[in-house]
């Protein structure tokens, strides 16, 4: 029997699979980062915007 899943449920499942795979490799993903991953995967947040924010954050830290 095949259970129907909503798009949100499938996105959450896939992100959790990715987070689990990273954990196996010893990479810790914070809850905030996991939420960001879900937002990007669902299309409610642009990956380009997240990338820009990360670059700006680490550039400012490098200049400090």
Secondary structure, DSSP 8 states (H G I E B T S, - for coil): ------HHHHHHHHHHHHHHHHHHTT----HHHHHHHHHHHHTSS-HHHHHHHHHHHHHHHHH-
